[in-house]
């Protein structure tokens, strides 16, 4: 039986999150979008005291120890905000001291970059805001220790310079996302009624993300989902936001871009590794998904 954790690992491996910044509410770090192909997931951690987030105009309260995950892109989430808005100040509604006059809440915010071309449909698998509550975090030693370590490190130095901490941010996001999704599903929340909860589409996604280098025809995907081709196409499109073939192309193009950027493999070899029978097929997918040919992507990404 497919475990939800296995699916999340497969999904996040393909997204290839890269930590970009971390900052405290008292010392917001200026943030600028990097262009149309730049997107960033966020997490906001209430390290001390109670904090309020602006969740698209409504207040979202975080108690001490809670962690909020924002899987959708910064540009998409912050719609009306200026491009040079400061984070997390742009998301926080206020920092009042508590009734006993204690110190103002301490909030940590981190941004994790992903390839918007390949990952944006994947964002639809998650709600715009997800919460990993303090009680659940306390029951996950790895996540709890990573958050406490991050908090202590930032007390010593405001800037994130340690490469080990960059990896810690990615670990925190992945572990917290798994925890938040599992909690939402157990609670029967409406936002959890997505492709991650549908066992047939989940099996299809898992096979797609772990076997994209193979033929992966619609017939094979439908067989793994236990559906007819027409039923799979309709349900997949409704839950993921695009047809199976389009989503598979995004996965393949994302991996091809990584190989073109990080290896000296020829385009022919890259095409074979990501599941295309010829370079022509990869070229067509690149132009459709990324808006440019593979050679241009290799030159631009250097």
N, C-alpha and C positions, 0 to 999 in steps of 0.2 A: 504493500500500500504506500502511495506517495505521501511523504511527510511534508507538511507545510514549510518546515525549516529547510528541507532539501530544495524546494522550489525557490524560496527566497534567496538561498545561496546562489543558485543557478542564475537568477535574475540579476542580482547585485554584481556578480562576477562579470556579466556582460556590460553592465552600465559603467563599470570601472570608475568609481568615485575617486576623486583626487581632492584632498583637503586643501583649501585655499586661504582661509583666514579664521581666526578665533579672536574674540574680544570680549571685554566686560562692559556692562551697562554704564559704569562710571567713566569708562575710557573708550568710547565708541571709535571704531576704526572706519575711515572713509572707504566707501565701496562704490565701484563703478562697473557697470555692465560691460562685458567684453565684445558685444556685437550680437548679431542674430543667432549665431551658432553657439553662444555661450549661455549656459544655464547652471543654476546652483541650487541644490537642496540645502535646507537649513535645519539646525536643531537649536533649541533655546532651553537652557537648563536653569531652573530656579535654585541656585546654590545656597542662598540664604534668604529666608523670609518669603513672603507672598508677592507674586508679580502678576500683572495683567498684560495680556497681549491684545493687540488690535487685530481681530480675526475678521477682515473684510467688513469693518464697521461695527462689529459687536465685540463685547468684552469677553475674553477667554482667560479665566483665572487659573494660575498655576500656584499650587501650594508648595512649600519648601520641599525640595527633593524631586518634584515632578519634572518631566522632560517633554517638551513639545517638539514634534517632528513636522517639517513642512516639505514634503517630497517634491512639490511642483516648483517650477523655476522662479527665481527671484523676480525676474521681469514680469512674469505672468501674475505672480501673487501681489506685487506692489504696484500693479497697474498705474494708478495716478501719481505715484511718488516720483520725485525728481530722480534722474539717473545718478546723481551724486549724493543721494540720501544716505545718512549715516545709519549703520546698523550696530547694535540692535535698537537704537533710539527710534528708528522708523516703525518698529513693530511694538514697542512698549507704550502702554497707555499712561503710565505714571509710576512714580517711585516714592510713595508716602511712607514715612516711618510708622511702625505699628503703634498700638494704643499705649504701650509702655515706654514709648520714646526710644526704642531700640534703633540700631543703625538701619539705614535704608537697605532694601533688598539688594542682593548681589545676583546678577543674572549673567550667564555666559552664553554667547552666541557663536556658532561656527557655521561656515559655509563650505559646501563640498561640490566641486565642479563635476559635471558629467557632460557627455556629448549629446547636445540637444537633438541633433539629427536622428540619432538612433534611440534615444531614451524617452522622448516626450510621450509617445503612446504608452510606454511602460508606466509613466506617472499616473495615467488614468486607472491603473490597478489599485492605487492608493487614494485615500481621502485627502483633501487639501491640507488638513491639519489632523494629526494623530497624537494621542497622549500616552506616554508610558508613565504611570503613576509611581510615586515614591515607594509605596508598599511593594509593588511588583519588582521594581528595580532592586530593592533590598534583598529580594529572593534570588537575584542573579549576581553572584559574586564577581564575575569577570566584568560585567557592565558597571556595577557599583564601584569597584576598585578603579576602573578606568576614569569614571567621572570624578571621583575624589582626587585621583592623581592629577587630572587636568586642572581642577580647582586649585590645588596646592601649588602647582607649577606657575599658574598665572598670578598667584599672590607674590611670587618671587620676581617675575619678569612679565611686563605687559605684552611684549612682542612674542610671537611664536617663531622660534628659530630652531628648535630641536626637531630633527627629522623623525625621531621616534614618536614625538607627540603628534606629528602629522598622521602617522599610521594609526595612532590611538583615536583620532577623530573619526577616521573611517570605520574603525572597529566599533566605536560608540554608536555611530549612526546605524550600522548594520544590525547590531545586537538589539538596539532599542526599537528599530523598525519591526524586527521579528516579534519582539515582546508586545508591541502595540497592536500589530495585526492579530496575533493570537488572542489577545484580550478582547478586541472588538468582535471577533468571531464568536468567542465563548459567550459574550454578553448579548449576542444577537443584534448588534447595532446595524442599522440600515446601511451605513457606509461600508460595512464589511461585506455586503452582498455584491461582490465583484467577481472577476475571474479567479481571484485567489480562493474564493469560497466555493466556486462551482467545481466539483471534482473532475468532471469531464474536460472542461477547458483548462483546468490546472494541469492535468496529465498531458494535454496537447502542448501547453506552454513549456512544460518541463522537457518533453521530447524535443521540441523545437530549439530550445536554448542549449541542449546538450548534444544534439545531433545535426546542427545546422550545416556541418561540413559534408553531410551525406545527401542523398537524393531528396529526402524530405518532401515527397509529393503530397498532394491534398489527400489522396487515397490512404497513404501511410498515416498522416496526421489524424484522419477520421477514424482509422482503425484503432489508434492509441486512445482516442477519446471515447470510443464506443458509440459513435454517431455516424449517420450517413453524411456524405459530403455536403449536401445542401443544408442539413441541420447544423453541422459544424460551422459552416460559413456564416449562417445567420446568427448563431449564438456567439461565436467569436467576435463578429463585427459589433454586436450589441454590447458586449462586456469589455472588449479591449479597445474598440473605437476604430478599427480598420480590418480589412480581410486578412486571413491567415497568410496569404502569399506576400502581401505588403509588409506585414510584421516580420516575416522570415527574411525578406530582403533587407530590412533595417538591421537585423542582427548580423547578417553577412557583411553588409557594408561597414558596420562599426568595427568588426573584426578585421576586415580588409584594410581599413584606414590605420588600425593599430599596427598591422604587419608592415604596411608601406612606410609608416613613420619610424618603426623601431628595428627593422631588418633590411637586409640587402636582397631579399628574395625578388625574383623577377615577377612581373605582373601575371605571367602564366602560372607560376608556382603559387602565388597568392590566390588566384582565382580557383585553383584546384583545392587548396586548403579550406576555403570558405564555402565550397559546395557548388561552384559554377563549372560547367563542362568546358567553357571556353572563356577567353578574355573578353570576347564580344558581349557575352551575357553579363559579366561583371561591369563592363563599361556602361551598358544600358541601365543597370541597377544603380550605379553611381550617379549618373545624370538624373535619374528619377528621384533618388533619395537625397543625395548630397548636393545636387545642382552643379556638379563639375565632374570631369573625368578623373580616373585614378591617378594619372600622371600629374595633374594639377594639384591634387591633394598631397601627393608625395613631395612635390617641390615647395608648396606653401607651408607644409608642416615641418619641412626640413629634416 
